[in-house]
Amino acid sequence: ICAENELVRLRLTPTMPPFGDAAAVCEQAGTRLEVTVSTTPLLNPSLRRVDVQVRDAQQWPVLRLVTVLGPY
C-alpha cells in the first residue's frame, strides 16, 4: 500500500515529478517502512521512469514497483 500510495500521489500531482530520489516513511499495520522514489528520464522527454522501493526497518527490500509516467 505504501508504494501504491506514492505512485497515486505522483499521478495526482499537476506537474511531472522532478528527476532524482526522494524518501518517505510509511507505517502499515504498526510496522515502519521506508519508501524510496527514484525518477529517471527516458528516451522520450515527455515520459519518466519511476521506481518505488519499500524497505523494512532492517533495510530489507519488501516490494519494488516500476512504472512510466507521462503528461496528464
ZIRAZI-V711427 format. One record per run of one state. SS is the DSSP state (hx for helix, st for strand, lp for the rest). FROM is the first residue (numbers start at 0). TO is the last residue. If there is no record, write none. Layout:
# ZIRAZI-V711427
[[SS;FROM;TO] [SS;FROM;TO]]
This chain:
# ZIRAZI-V711427
[[lp;0;0] [hx;1;11] [lp;12;18] [st;19;27] [lp;28;29] [st;30;40] [lp;41;46] [st;47;54] [lp;55;59] [st;60;68] [lp;69;71]]
